[in-house]
């Protein structure tokens, strides 16, 4: 496999990140990221004692929060 092919494959796969990095991406504290992971709201897993997730999961979480917020705003407008 050429270097270009390896790069293309690497770009297709989500990059694993620590929960601390995820907290930075989500602009929340590390403890909030841990709570989100433990509750299942943020897809994550543990390797030994270290939590891991991916940049893709963080992006999906942000998109989902936008959708939920938009629905809540729509409901509030229809209730007025």
N, C-alpha and C positions, 0 to 999 in steps of 0.2 A: 504494500500500500504506500502510495507516495505521501509526501509531507502535506500536500494540498488536500488529498483525500482524508488524511487523519484530522486535519484542521476542520474540514467540513463535517465530519462525524462528531467531533468534539463540540462544534457549535450547535448541532442538532440536539444534543443531550443537555438536560438542565444541569446547571452547576450546583453542586452541593455546597451549602454554606452552614456556618454555625448559627445557633439561635441568637448570639450576640450580633452577628452580621444582619440577620433577619430583623432584629429589633431596630437596627439603624435604618434599614430600608423602609420599615413600617412607621418609623418615627415614634416608637414606644420604648418604654424601659425594658430591660432584659427580663425583669420579673413578669411584666405583662406578657411578653413573648412566651415565657414558660407557661403561664396560665392558659394562654391561647392554645399552646401545643398540648398540654395535659387535658384540656377540655375537648380536644379534637377539632376545635374551630380553625386552627391552623394545622395543616397536615405536616407532621414531623415524626421523626423516629429517633431512637437512642442507639448509639453505638457505644457499648459499655456504659459510661456515665455521661457521655456527651450527646446533647441533642443535635440533630441535623435536619435540615429542610433544604429547599432549593429556591433559586431566584424565581423560577417559574411559579412555584407555590405562592410566593410573596406577591407576585404580580396578579395571580388569580384571586388571592384574598382581597387585594385592594380593589380589583374590578367588582368583586361580589359586594363589598361594602358600599361602593358607589351605587350599584343596582338597588340594594336595600334602602339606602338613603333616598334615592330618587322615588322609590315606591312610597316611602313614608311621607315625602313631601307632596306627592300626588294625592294621597289619602287625606292629608291635612287640608289641601285646597278644596277637595270635594266635600269635606265636612263643614266648611265655612258657608 
